[in-house]
Structure formats: structure tokens, C-alpha cells
Amino acid sequence: MTLKAAVLGHPIGHSKSPALHRAAYARLGVDVEYSAIDVTVADLPAFMASVRDEPGWRGLSVTMPLKTAMVSEVDEVRGVAGILGVVNTVVFEADGASVRRIGYNTDVAGIVNAVQHAGVVSAPSAVVLGGGGTAAAAIAALKDLGAPSADVFVRDVGRAAEARAASEGVGLSVRILPLSGAAAAMAAADVVITTLPPRGADALADELAALGTRTPGVLLDVAYDPWPSRIASVWQDGGGAVVPGLEMLLYQAVEQVRFFSGLGDRVTAEVIDVMCDAVGAPRRVF
């Protein structure tokens, strides 16, 4: 029987997850068919009901705008996903004659690995742009990196519930601030994580460029299409290191492959290398 996995989201046509996963399963010699499926928040309950008893499912990668909604569609939420209330990975786990759907969050590990490889210092001063599900993962990642606190800049300070919940859940103090004041704080930070949608930081990039100051820290822009983003180009021009969202996507996908293939730590550097090659990401030393 061919095993199945997929990435869910809306829109989904731009996703590079299929390339990453297919390369990994081919290298591992595991027969997992991985596809991309367009699913809206409204469609999610019906979709999850349809796959509950369908044989062969191993896992689901979950992207925007489904990460929060997926919490209500799984049988159990484990690890940091339960703390954040954000699920980006669903694993189909055999339980006797039935199958249980278990929610995880691998975005946190993806962010930690991505910024560590870029040389983020211990206990970094930190800025997060955006207040949604990926920002929640960024807050948890900053806690793991030893950040003492973080400034979270959002378009509407009254709509940052996920960031506030993440702060309380992981025990990292945050300030929720209006996005209009972010440029100067970014330039002074050791690490900046922007979780805004593609082109969502363009105006802020122009403001940062107008300041004419150095940007010596590390910027992770989770958006990877188009690349380089305007904010990434301005940051690099200011002397800072830039981590494309493609690297975060890679590192969180490695954890998913370990779940979906059932091979765990046997997903080694050789597999990660072919995943890098599949999407044009630089190879890193793990």
C-alpha cells in the first residue's frame, strides 16, 4: 500500500514542501506519496473527517491559515504545540485497530536551527514582526535561544492573542507594540524574525533604509517567495546576516520527515543534503 502525506493550506500552489518531502522519501527509499492540497479554514473540519478512516495516511504538514484551526481537528496535541495552541504537523498514529491524529509544532525547531546556523548570540535582544501563529512559534524559539524578552510589533495591538498566549505559555516577557515603530528597534536587535506575509514588510523596509543606520544583527524572514524580499535586501545592505524562510521551512520539514517516515534519527545529514538540493537551499553542517 502506498503511504500518503500532504501539505494543507490556502493558497498552496507556491509551497515548496512537496519538493522537500519527495526528495527525502526518495533518498530514504520510503514509499510515501506527498501532495499539496488547497484547504480553507471553513473546509478544514470536512477534510479532516474525510481522512480519518482513509487508509495509508502518515501525516499532514499544516501551513497558513490553518495552524490554529487544526488544534480542534486532532485527537491529541503534544509538546510545544499544546502550549502555543498552534499545530503545523499532524501525525497519524496507530492505536490498536484505530488511528489517532496527533498534533505537533515543528516550526519552533525550524526557527531555532535557522537562526543558530546564522550565528545568533546567546541571550539575544529580539524583535518579532507579526502576532499570529508563526509569531507564536518565534516567541517559543526565542525562549529556547535564551532571549530575556522580545518586542513584538503588530498592525493592530488589539489582535495579537496568539503572541500573548505564547508569551504566557513559554514564560518569555514580550511587549506588544504598533508596527509603525519597528524600524529603530529592528536596527538595534541581535535577531529579528518577521512572520509577515510576502511583501508585508516592504513599507517597513523603506523606513529602515531611510534611517541609514547599520543593521548588524540576524534577520529571519519566514516568507520565501519572492526572494530576496525587500526587507531582506535592505537588511543585507546594512551589513546584517539574512536567513531566508526557505531555511526555516527546511529545518521544520526535517522533523516532519522523521515523523512521517517513521525513521526518526535515521533521517541523517545525507537526507538533509538532498532536501537542500531540491529547493536550492544552502547545505549546512548539522
ChimeraX commands (.cxc) that place a marker at each C-alpha (Angstrom):
marker #1 position 0.00,0.00,0.00 radius 0.5
marker #1 position 1.30,3.45,-0.95 radius 0.5
marker #1 position 1.54,5.69,2.09 radius 0.5
marker #1 position 0.24,9.25,1.89 radius 0.5
marker #1 position 1.16,12.65,3.29 radius 0.5
marker #1 position 0.34,16.19,2.22 radius 0.5
marker #1 position 0.70,19.87,2.94 radius 0.5
marker #1 position -2.54,21.74,3.60 radius 0.5
marker #1 position -3.10,25.48,3.26 radius 0.5
marker #1 position -4.72,28.28,1.28 radius 0.5
marker #1 position -3.32,29.28,-1.13 radius 0.5
marker #1 position -0.94,26.35,-1.53 radius 0.5
marker #1 position 0.36,26.42,-5.10 radius 0.5
marker #1 position 3.59,28.19,-4.12 radius 0.5
marker #1 position 4.55,25.64,-1.45 radius 0.5
marker #1 position 7.99,24.04,-1.63 radius 0.5
marker #1 position 7.06,21.36,0.90 radius 0.5
marker #1 position 6.34,18.75,-1.81 radius 0.5
marker #1 position 9.84,19.15,-3.26 radius 0.5
marker #1 position 11.43,18.85,0.19 radius 0.5
marker #1 position 9.46,15.81,1.28 radius 0.5
marker #1 position 9.60,13.93,-2.02 radius 0.5
marker #1 position 13.38,14.30,-2.16 radius 0.5
marker #1 position 13.69,12.97,1.37 radius 0.5
marker #1 position 11.46,9.93,0.84 radius 0.5
marker #1 position 13.21,9.07,-2.42 radius 0.5
marker #1 position 16.58,9.15,-0.66 radius 0.5
marker #1 position 15.24,7.08,2.23 radius 0.5
marker #1 position 13.63,4.53,-0.07 radius 0.5
marker #1 position 10.27,5.01,1.63 radius 0.5
marker #1 position 7.11,4.81,-0.48 radius 0.5
marker #1 position 5.31,7.95,0.68 radius 0.5
marker #1 position 3.23,9.90,-1.84 radius 0.5
marker #1 position 3.30,13.58,-0.83 radius 0.5
marker #1 position 0.92,16.15,-2.34 radius 0.5
marker #1 position -0.28,19.73,-1.84 radius 0.5
marker #1 position -3.98,20.24,-1.06 radius 0.5
marker #1 position -5.76,23.59,-1.01 radius 0.5
marker #1 position -7.91,23.71,2.14 radius 0.5
marker #1 position -9.54,26.79,3.68 radius 0.5
marker #1 position -10.36,27.20,7.37 radius 0.5
marker #1 position -14.04,26.64,6.56 radius 0.5
marker #1 position -13.23,23.42,4.67 radius 0.5
marker #1 position -10.86,22.00,7.29 radius 0.5
marker #1 position -13.36,20.09,9.50 radius 0.5
marker #1 position -14.83,18.28,6.50 radius 0.5
marker #1 position -11.39,17.47,5.12 radius 0.5
marker #1 position -10.15,16.07,8.41 radius 0.5
marker #1 position -13.31,13.98,8.76 radius 0.5
marker #1 position -12.76,12.58,5.27 radius 0.5
marker #1 position -9.23,11.35,6.02 radius 0.5
marker #1 position -9.96,9.97,9.48 radius 0.5
marker #1 position -10.59,6.41,8.30 radius 0.5
marker #1 position -8.88,6.57,4.92 radius 0.5
marker #1 position -6.03,4.02,4.92 radius 0.5
marker #1 position -2.42,4.93,4.22 radius 0.5
marker #1 position -2.20,8.40,5.73 radius 0.5
marker #1 position 1.05,9.08,7.61 radius 0.5
marker #1 position 0.97,12.81,8.16 radius 0.5
marker #1 position -0.02,16.34,7.24 radius 0.5
marker #1 position 2.07,19.48,7.05 radius 0.5
marker #1 position -0.06,22.47,8.01 radius 0.5
marker #1 position 0.54,26.00,6.78 radius 0.5
marker #1 position -1.36,29.28,6.81 radius 0.5
marker #1 position -4.15,29.92,7.59 radius 0.5
marker #1 position -4.83,26.54,9.25 radius 0.5
marker #1 position -2.31,26.27,12.10 radius 0.5
marker #1 position -4.61,27.46,14.88 radius 0.5
marker #1 position -7.76,25.85,13.49 radius 0.5
marker #1 position -6.03,22.47,13.30 radius 0.5
marker #1 position -5.83,22.29,17.11 radius 0.5
marker #1 position -9.55,21.47,17.20 radius 0.5
marker #1 position -9.29,18.83,14.48 radius 0.5
marker #1 position -6.80,16.41,16.05 radius 0.5
marker #1 position -7.26,13.82,18.77 radius 0.5
marker #1 position -4.30,14.99,20.87 radius 0.5
marker #1 position -1.85,17.89,20.88 radius 0.5
marker #1 position 1.66,17.22,22.17 radius 0.5
marker #1 position 4.68,19.23,23.22 radius 0.5
marker #1 position 5.03,22.92,22.49 radius 0.5
marker #1 position 2.03,22.79,20.14 radius 0.5
marker #1 position -0.20,22.44,23.19 radius 0.5
marker #1 position 1.44,25.40,24.91 radius 0.5
marker #1 position 1.14,27.62,21.84 radius 0.5
marker #1 position -2.20,26.40,20.55 radius 0.5
marker #1 position -0.58,26.17,17.10 radius 0.5
marker #1 position -0.23,22.94,15.09 radius 0.5
marker #1 position 1.85,22.71,11.92 radius 0.5
marker #1 position 2.24,18.91,11.85 radius 0.5
marker #1 position -0.29,16.10,12.16 radius 0.5
marker #1 position 0.93,12.53,12.60 radius 0.5
marker #1 position -1.40,9.57,12.04 radius 0.5
marker #1 position -0.57,7.19,14.87 radius 0.5
marker #1 position -1.82,3.60,15.04 radius 0.5
marker #1 position -3.76,2.82,18.22 radius 0.5
marker #1 position -4.81,-0.80,18.04 radius 0.5
marker #1 position -7.34,-1.14,15.25 radius 0.5
marker #1 position -7.88,2.63,15.02 radius 0.5
marker #1 position -5.75,5.62,14.10 radius 0.5
marker #1 position -5.28,8.72,16.21 radius 0.5
marker #1 position -4.27,12.09,14.76 radius 0.5
marker #1 position -1.60,13.77,16.87 radius 0.5
marker #1 position -0.75,17.47,16.55 radius 0.5
marker #1 position 2.80,18.80,16.89 radius 0.5
marker #1 position 4.65,22.02,16.17 radius 0.5
marker #1 position 7.97,21.73,14.31 radius 0.5
marker #1 position 8.13,25.44,13.44 radius 0.5
marker #1 position 9.88,26.16,16.74 radius 0.5
marker #1 position 12.72,23.75,15.94 radius 0.5
marker #1 position 12.85,25.16,12.42 radius 0.5
marker #1 position 13.34,28.71,13.67 radius 0.5
marker #1 position 15.90,27.73,16.31 radius 0.5
marker #1 position 18.03,25.81,13.81 radius 0.5
marker #1 position 17.75,28.51,11.15 radius 0.5
marker #1 position 18.96,31.38,13.33 radius 0.5
marker #1 position 21.57,29.35,15.21 radius 0.5
marker #1 position 23.25,28.43,11.94 radius 0.5
marker #1 position 23.35,32.15,11.11 radius 0.5
marker #1 position 25.35,32.85,14.26 radius 0.5
marker #1 position 22.81,34.27,16.70 radius 0.5
marker #1 position 24.45,35.05,20.02 radius 0.5
marker #1 position 23.27,33.63,23.33 radius 0.5
marker #1 position 20.61,35.67,25.15 radius 0.5
marker #1 position 19.90,37.81,22.08 radius 0.5
marker #1 position 17.90,41.02,22.09 radius 0.5
marker #1 position 14.94,40.19,19.88 radius 0.5
marker #1 position 12.21,41.66,17.70 radius 0.5
marker #1 position 9.30,39.77,16.15 radius 0.5
marker #1 position 7.13,41.22,13.38 radius 0.5
marker #1 position 3.57,39.89,13.34 radius 0.5
marker #1 position 1.37,38.39,16.02 radius 0.5
marker #1 position -0.13,35.21,14.57 radius 0.5
marker #1 position 0.66,31.50,14.74 radius 0.5
marker #1 position 4.16,31.71,13.28 radius 0.5
marker #1 position 4.95,34.62,15.60 radius 0.5
marker #1 position 3.89,32.38,18.49 radius 0.5
marker #1 position 6.43,29.79,17.33 radius 0.5
marker #1 position 9.04,32.55,17.05 radius 0.5
marker #1 position 8.43,33.56,20.67 radius 0.5
marker #1 position 8.88,29.94,21.80 radius 0.5
marker #1 position 12.06,29.68,19.71 radius 0.5
marker #1 position 13.45,32.85,21.28 radius 0.5
marker #1 position 12.82,31.37,24.70 radius 0.5
marker #1 position 14.83,28.30,23.65 radius 0.5
marker #1 position 17.61,30.60,22.39 radius 0.5
marker #1 position 17.85,32.28,25.79 radius 0.5
marker #1 position 16.37,35.64,24.86 radius 0.5
marker #1 position 15.44,37.55,28.03 radius 0.5
marker #1 position 12.44,39.21,26.35 radius 0.5
marker #1 position 11.11,40.26,22.94 radius 0.5
marker #1 position 9.37,43.21,21.35 radius 0.5
marker #1 position 6.50,42.06,19.13 radius 0.5
marker #1 position 5.34,44.58,16.54 radius 0.5
marker #1 position 1.88,44.12,15.02 radius 0.5
marker #1 position -0.50,46.06,12.81 radius 0.5
marker #1 position -3.23,46.02,15.45 radius 0.5
marker #1 position -2.16,45.71,19.10 radius 0.5
marker #1 position -5.67,44.54,19.96 radius 0.5
marker #1 position -5.34,41.48,17.73 radius 0.5
marker #1 position -2.24,39.71,18.99 radius 0.5
marker #1 position -3.88,36.97,21.07 radius 0.5
marker #1 position -1.64,34.19,19.76 radius 0.5
marker #1 position 1.53,36.11,20.57 radius 0.5
marker #1 position 0.26,36.98,24.05 radius 0.5
marker #1 position -0.72,33.36,24.70 radius 0.5
marker #1 position 2.71,32.15,23.55 radius 0.5
marker #1 position 4.40,34.63,25.87 radius 0.5
marker #1 position 2.43,33.36,28.84 radius 0.5
marker #1 position 2.81,29.72,27.82 radius 0.5
marker #1 position 6.59,29.64,27.45 radius 0.5
marker #1 position 7.38,32.30,30.04 radius 0.5
marker #1 position 9.03,34.89,27.80 radius 0.5
marker #1 position 8.19,38.51,28.56 radius 0.5
marker #1 position 7.02,40.43,25.48 radius 0.5
marker #1 position 5.88,43.93,24.67 radius 0.5
marker #1 position 3.14,44.22,22.02 radius 0.5
marker #1 position 3.78,47.38,20.03 radius 0.5
marker #1 position 2.45,49.04,16.85 radius 0.5
marker #1 position 4.26,48.05,13.66 radius 0.5
marker #1 position 4.82,51.69,12.77 radius 0.5
marker #1 position 7.53,51.96,15.42 radius 0.5
marker #1 position 9.51,48.86,14.50 radius 0.5
marker #1 position 12.35,50.17,12.32 radius 0.5
marker #1 position 14.62,51.63,15.00 radius 0.5
marker #1 position 14.08,48.64,17.30 radius 0.5
marker #1 position 14.96,46.24,14.49 radius 0.5
marker #1 position 18.23,48.00,13.73 radius 0.5
marker #1 position 19.29,47.66,17.38 radius 0.5
marker #1 position 18.32,43.99,17.82 radius 0.5
marker #1 position 20.55,40.90,17.72 radius 0.5
marker #1 position 17.84,38.92,15.97 radius 0.5
marker #1 position 14.71,39.94,14.06 radius 0.5
marker #1 position 12.10,37.41,12.98 radius 0.5
marker #1 position 9.49,38.67,10.54 radius 0.5
marker #1 position 6.42,36.49,10.21 radius 0.5
marker #1 position 4.58,38.92,7.94 radius 0.5
marker #1 position 3.18,37.68,4.61 radius 0.5
marker #1 position 5.11,38.21,1.35 radius 0.5
marker #1 position 5.69,41.95,0.76 radius 0.5
marker #1 position 4.10,42.64,4.14 radius 0.5
marker #1 position 7.29,44.30,5.39 radius 0.5
marker #1 position 8.02,46.38,2.27 radius 0.5
marker #1 position 6.95,49.70,3.80 radius 0.5
marker #1 position 8.96,48.94,6.92 radius 0.5
marker #1 position 11.98,48.12,4.76 radius 0.5
marker #1 position 11.75,51.55,3.14 radius 0.5
marker #1 position 11.55,53.16,6.59 radius 0.5
marker #1 position 14.59,51.18,7.73 radius 0.5
marker #1 position 16.53,52.22,4.63 radius 0.5
marker #1 position 15.65,55.86,5.25 radius 0.5
marker #1 position 17.16,55.66,8.74 radius 0.5
marker #1 position 20.53,54.96,7.16 radius 0.5
marker #1 position 21.72,53.00,10.19 radius 0.5
marker #1 position 23.67,49.75,10.33 radius 0.5
marker #1 position 21.76,46.51,10.82 radius 0.5
marker #1 position 24.40,44.18,12.29 radius 0.5
marker #1 position 22.04,41.53,13.63 radius 0.5
marker #1 position 20.41,38.46,12.08 radius 0.5
marker #1 position 17.13,38.72,10.17 radius 0.5
marker #1 position 14.94,35.68,9.52 radius 0.5
marker #1 position 12.17,36.42,7.02 radius 0.5
marker #1 position 9.79,33.45,7.03 radius 0.5
marker #1 position 8.41,34.48,3.63 radius 0.5
marker #1 position 10.45,32.98,0.79 radius 0.5
marker #1 position 8.53,33.93,-2.35 radius 0.5
marker #1 position 9.52,36.33,-3.85 radius 0.5
marker #1 position 13.14,36.20,-2.74 radius 0.5
marker #1 position 15.02,38.23,-1.81 radius 0.5
marker #1 position 12.30,40.20,-0.11 radius 0.5
marker #1 position 12.59,43.96,0.14 radius 0.5
marker #1 position 13.28,43.76,3.88 radius 0.5
marker #1 position 15.99,41.13,3.34 radius 0.5
marker #1 position 17.76,43.27,0.75 radius 0.5
marker #1 position 17.72,46.38,2.95 radius 0.5
marker #1 position 18.94,44.36,5.93 radius 0.5
marker #1 position 21.82,42.87,4.00 radius 0.5
marker #1 position 22.77,46.28,2.63 radius 0.5
marker #1 position 23.04,47.41,6.26 radius 0.5
marker #1 position 25.63,44.74,6.99 radius 0.5
marker #1 position 23.41,42.16,8.69 radius 0.5
marker #1 position 23.04,38.42,8.11 radius 0.5
marker #1 position 19.86,37.27,6.37 radius 0.5
marker #1 position 18.20,33.88,6.78 radius 0.5
marker #1 position 15.55,33.12,4.15 radius 0.5
marker #1 position 12.32,31.48,5.20 radius 0.5
marker #1 position 13.32,28.61,2.95 radius 0.5
marker #1 position 15.84,27.54,5.60 radius 0.5
marker #1 position 13.23,27.59,8.36 radius 0.5
marker #1 position 10.95,25.57,6.06 radius 0.5
marker #1 position 13.75,23.07,5.51 radius 0.5
marker #1 position 14.54,22.57,9.18 radius 0.5
marker #1 position 10.92,22.16,10.26 radius 0.5
marker #1 position 10.36,19.75,7.34 radius 0.5
marker #1 position 13.25,17.57,8.53 radius 0.5
marker #1 position 11.32,16.98,11.77 radius 0.5
marker #1 position 8.18,16.15,9.79 radius 0.5
marker #1 position 10.03,13.65,7.61 radius 0.5
marker #1 position 11.26,11.93,10.77 radius 0.5
marker #1 position 7.64,11.59,11.91 radius 0.5
marker #1 position 6.05,10.65,8.58 radius 0.5
marker #1 position 8.70,8.14,7.51 radius 0.5
marker #1 position 8.82,6.52,10.94 radius 0.5
marker #1 position 12.63,6.53,10.72 radius 0.5
marker #1 position 13.35,9.17,13.36 radius 0.5
marker #1 position 17.06,9.82,13.79 radius 0.5
marker #1 position 17.85,7.72,10.72 radius 0.5
marker #1 position 16.97,10.87,8.77 radius 0.5
marker #1 position 20.60,11.96,8.69 radius 0.5
marker #1 position 22.69,14.69,7.09 radius 0.5
marker #1 position 22.72,12.82,3.76 radius 0.5
marker #1 position 18.93,13.10,3.58 radius 0.5
marker #1 position 19.02,16.74,4.64 radius 0.5
marker #1 position 21.52,17.44,1.85 radius 0.5
marker #1 position 19.17,16.14,-0.85 radius 0.5
marker #1 position 16.35,18.19,0.65 radius 0.5
marker #1 position 18.57,21.29,0.40 radius 0.5
marker #1 position 19.37,20.48,-3.21 radius 0.5
marker #1 position 15.68,20.01,-4.06 radius 0.5
marker #1 position 14.84,23.62,-3.24 radius 0.5
marker #1 position 18.18,25.34,-3.76 radius 0.5
marker #1 position 18.86,25.90,-0.07 radius 0.5
marker #1 position 22.50,26.08,1.11 radius 0.5
marker #1 position 23.83,22.94,2.77 radius 0.5
marker #1 position 24.52,23.38,6.46 radius 0.5
marker #1 position 26.60,21.45,8.96 radius 0.5
marker #1 position 24.27,19.71,11.42 radius 0.5
marker link #1:1,2 radius 0.2
marker link #1:2,3 radius 0.2
marker link #1:3,4 radius 0.2
marker link #1:4,5 radius 0.2
marker link #1:5,6 radius 0.2
marker link #1:6,7 radius 0.2
marker link #1:7,8 radius 0.2
marker link #1:8,9 radius 0.2
marker link #1:9,10 radius 0.2
marker link #1:10,11 radius 0.2
marker link #1:11,12 radius 0.2
marker link #1:12,13 radius 0.2
marker link #1:13,14 radius 0.2
marker link #1:14,15 radius 0.2
marker link #1:15,16 radius 0.2
marker link #1:16,17 radius 0.2
marker link #1:17,18 radius 0.2
marker link #1:18,19 radius 0.2
marker link #1:19,20 radius 0.2
marker link #1:20,21 radius 0.2
marker link #1:21,22 radius 0.2
marker link #1:22,23 radius 0.2
marker link #1:23,24 radius 0.2
marker link #1:24,25 radius 0.2
marker link #1:25,26 radius 0.2
marker link #1:26,27 radius 0.2
marker link #1:27,28 radius 0.2
marker link #1:28,29 radius 0.2
marker link #1:29,30 radius 0.2
marker link #1:30,31 radius 0.2
marker link #1:31,32 radius 0.2
marker link #1:32,33 radius 0.2
marker link #1:33,34 radius 0.2
marker link #1:34,35 radius 0.2
marker link #1:35,36 radius 0.2
marker link #1:36,37 radius 0.2
marker link #1:37,38 radius 0.2
marker link #1:38,39 radius 0.2
marker link #1:39,40 radius 0.2
marker link #1:40,41 radius 0.2
marker link #1:41,42 radius 0.2
marker link #1:42,43 radius 0.2
marker link #1:43,44 radius 0.2
marker link #1:44,45 radius 0.2
marker link #1:45,46 radius 0.2
marker link #1:46,47 radius 0.2
marker link #1:47,48 radius 0.2
marker link #1:48,49 radius 0.2
marker link #1:49,50 radius 0.2
marker link #1:50,51 radius 0.2
marker link #1:51,52 radius 0.2
marker link #1:52,53 radius 0.2
marker link #1:53,54 radius 0.2
marker link #1:54,55 radius 0.2
marker link #1:55,56 radius 0.2
marker link #1:56,57 radius 0.2
marker link #1:57,58 radius 0.2
marker link #1:58,59 radius 0.2
marker link #1:59,60 radius 0.2
marker link #1:60,61 radius 0.2
marker link #1:61,62 radius 0.2
marker link #1:62,63 radius 0.2
marker link #1:63,64 radius 0.2
marker link #1:64,65 radius 0.2
marker link #1:65,66 radius 0.2
marker link #1:66,67 radius 0.2
marker link #1:67,68 radius 0.2
marker link #1:68,69 radius 0.2
marker link #1:69,70 radius 0.2
marker link #1:70,71 radius 0.2
marker link #1:71,72 radius 0.2
marker link #1:72,73 radius 0.2
marker link #1:73,74 radius 0.2
marker link #1:74,75 radius 0.2
marker link #1:75,76 radius 0.2
marker link #1:76,77 radius 0.2
marker link #1:77,78 radius 0.2
marker link #1:78,79 radius 0.2
marker link #1:79,80 radius 0.2
marker link #1:80,81 radius 0.2
marker link #1:81,82 radius 0.2
marker link #1:82,83 radius 0.2
marker link #1:83,84 radius 0.2
marker link #1:84,85 radius 0.2
marker link #1:85,86 radius 0.2
marker link #1:86,87 radius 0.2
marker link #1:87,88 radius 0.2
marker link #1:88,89 radius 0.2
marker link #1:89,90 radius 0.2
marker link #1:90,91 radius 0.2
marker link #1:91,92 radius 0.2
marker link #1:92,93 radius 0.2
marker link #1:93,94 radius 0.2
marker link #1:94,95 radius 0.2
marker link #1:95,96 radius 0.2
marker link #1:96,97 radius 0.2
marker link #1:97,98 radius 0.2
marker link #1:98,99 radius 0.2
marker link #1:99,100 radius 0.2
marker link #1:100,101 radius 0.2
marker link #1:101,102 radius 0.2
marker link #1:102,103 radius 0.2
marker link #1:103,104 radius 0.2
marker link #1:104,105 radius 0.2
marker link #1:105,106 radius 0.2
marker link #1:106,107 radius 0.2
marker link #1:107,108 radius 0.2
marker link #1:108,109 radius 0.2
marker link #1:109,110 radius 0.2
marker link #1:110,111 radius 0.2
marker link #1:111,112 radius 0.2
marker link #1:112,113 radius 0.2
marker link #1:113,114 radius 0.2
marker link #1:114,115 radius 0.2
marker link #1:115,116 radius 0.2
marker link #1:116,117 radius 0.2
marker link #1:117,118 radius 0.2
marker link #1:118,119 radius 0.2
marker link #1:119,120 radius 0.2
marker link #1:120,121 radius 0.2
marker link #1:121,122 radius 0.2
marker link #1:122,123 radius 0.2
marker link #1:123,124 radius 0.2
marker link #1:124,125 radius 0.2
marker link #1:125,126 radius 0.2
marker link #1:126,127 radius 0.2
marker link #1:127,128 radius 0.2
marker link #1:128,129 radius 0.2
marker link #1:129,130 radius 0.2
marker link #1:130,131 radius 0.2
marker link #1:131,132 radius 0.2
marker link #1:132,133 radius 0.2
marker link #1:133,134 radius 0.2
marker link #1:134,135 radius 0.2
marker link #1:135,136 radius 0.2
marker link #1:136,137 radius 0.2
marker link #1:137,138 radius 0.2
marker link #1:138,139 radius 0.2
marker link #1:139,140 radius 0.2
marker link #1:140,141 radius 0.2
marker link #1:141,142 radius 0.2
marker link #1:142,143 radius 0.2
marker link #1:143,144 radius 0.2
marker link #1:144,145 radius 0.2
marker link #1:145,146 radius 0.2
marker link #1:146,147 radius 0.2
marker link #1:147,148 radius 0.2
marker link #1:148,149 radius 0.2
marker link #1:149,150 radius 0.2
marker link #1:150,151 radius 0.2
marker link #1:151,152 radius 0.2
marker link #1:152,153 radius 0.2
marker link #1:153,154 radius 0.2
marker link #1:154,155 radius 0.2
marker link #1:155,156 radius 0.2
marker link #1:156,157 radius 0.2
marker link #1:157,158 radius 0.2
marker link #1:158,159 radius 0.2
marker link #1:159,160 radius 0.2
marker link #1:160,161 radius 0.2
marker link #1:161,162 radius 0.2
marker link #1:162,163 radius 0.2
marker link #1:163,164 radius 0.2
marker link #1:164,165 radius 0.2
marker link #1:165,166 radius 0.2
marker link #1:166,167 radius 0.2
marker link #1:167,168 radius 0.2
marker link #1:168,169 radius 0.2
marker link #1:169,170 radius 0.2
marker link #1:170,171 radius 0.2
marker link #1:171,172 radius 0.2
marker link #1:172,173 radius 0.2
marker link #1:173,174 radius 0.2
marker link #1:174,175 radius 0.2
marker link #1:175,176 radius 0.2
marker link #1:176,177 radius 0.2
marker link #1:177,178 radius 0.2
marker link #1:178,179 radius 0.2
marker link #1:179,180 radius 0.2
marker link #1:180,181 radius 0.2
marker link #1:181,182 radius 0.2
marker link #1:182,183 radius 0.2
marker link #1:183,184 radius 0.2
marker link #1:184,185 radius 0.2
marker link #1:185,186 radius 0.2
marker link #1:186,187 radius 0.2
marker link #1:187,188 radius 0.2
marker link #1:188,189 radius 0.2
marker link #1:189,190 radius 0.2
marker link #1:190,191 radius 0.2
marker link #1:191,192 radius 0.2
marker link #1:192,193 radius 0.2
marker link #1:193,194 radius 0.2
marker link #1:194,195 radius 0.2
marker link #1:195,196 radius 0.2
marker link #1:196,197 radius 0.2
marker link #1:197,198 radius 0.2
marker link #1:198,199 radius 0.2
marker link #1:199,200 radius 0.2
marker link #1:200,201 radius 0.2
marker link #1:201,202 radius 0.2
marker link #1:202,203 radius 0.2
marker link #1:203,204 radius 0.2
marker link #1:204,205 radius 0.2
marker link #1:205,206 radius 0.2
marker link #1:206,207 radius 0.2
marker link #1:207,208 radius 0.2
marker link #1:208,209 radius 0.2
marker link #1:209,210 radius 0.2
marker link #1:210,211 radius 0.2
marker link #1:211,212 radius 0.2
marker link #1:212,213 radius 0.2
marker link #1:213,214 radius 0.2
marker link #1:214,215 radius 0.2
marker link #1:215,216 radius 0.2
marker link #1:216,217 radius 0.2
marker link #1:217,218 radius 0.2
marker link #1:218,219 radius 0.2
marker link #1:219,220 radius 0.2
marker link #1:220,221 radius 0.2
marker link #1:221,222 radius 0.2
marker link #1:222,223 radius 0.2
marker link #1:223,224 radius 0.2
marker link #1:224,225 radius 0.2
marker link #1:225,226 radius 0.2
marker link #1:226,227 radius 0.2
marker link #1:227,228 radius 0.2
marker link #1:228,229 radius 0.2
marker link #1:229,230 radius 0.2
marker link #1:230,231 radius 0.2
marker link #1:231,232 radius 0.2
marker link #1:232,233 radius 0.2
marker link #1:233,234 radius 0.2
marker link #1:234,235 radius 0.2
marker link #1:235,236 radius 0.2
marker link #1:236,237 radius 0.2
marker link #1:237,238 radius 0.2
marker link #1:238,239 radius 0.2
marker link #1:239,240 radius 0.2
marker link #1:240,241 radius 0.2
marker link #1:241,242 radius 0.2
marker link #1:242,243 radius 0.2
marker link #1:243,244 radius 0.2
marker link #1:244,245 radius 0.2
marker link #1:245,246 radius 0.2
marker link #1:246,247 radius 0.2
marker link #1:247,248 radius 0.2
marker link #1:248,249 radius 0.2
marker link #1:249,250 radius 0.2
marker link #1:250,251 radius 0.2
marker link #1:251,252 radius 0.2
marker link #1:252,253 radius 0.2
marker link #1:253,254 radius 0.2
marker link #1:254,255 radius 0.2
marker link #1:255,256 radius 0.2
marker link #1:256,257 radius 0.2
marker link #1:257,258 radius 0.2
marker link #1:258,259 radius 0.2
marker link #1:259,260 radius 0.2
marker link #1:260,261 radius 0.2
marker link #1:261,262 radius 0.2
marker link #1:262,263 radius 0.2
marker link #1:263,264 radius 0.2
marker link #1:264,265 radius 0.2
marker link #1:265,266 radius 0.2
marker link #1:266,267 radius 0.2
marker link #1:267,268 radius 0.2
marker link #1:268,269 radius 0.2
marker link #1:269,270 radius 0.2
marker link #1:270,271 radius 0.2
marker link #1:271,272 radius 0.2
marker link #1:272,273 radius 0.2
marker link #1:273,274 radius 0.2
marker link #1:274,275 radius 0.2
marker link #1:275,276 radius 0.2
marker link #1:276,277 radius 0.2
marker link #1:277,278 radius 0.2
marker link #1:278,279 radius 0.2
marker link #1:279,280 radius 0.2
marker link #1:280,281 radius 0.2
marker link #1:281,282 radius 0.2
marker link #1:282,283 radius 0.2
marker link #1:283,284 radius 0.2
marker link #1:284,285 radius 0.2
marker link #1:285,286 radius 0.2
view
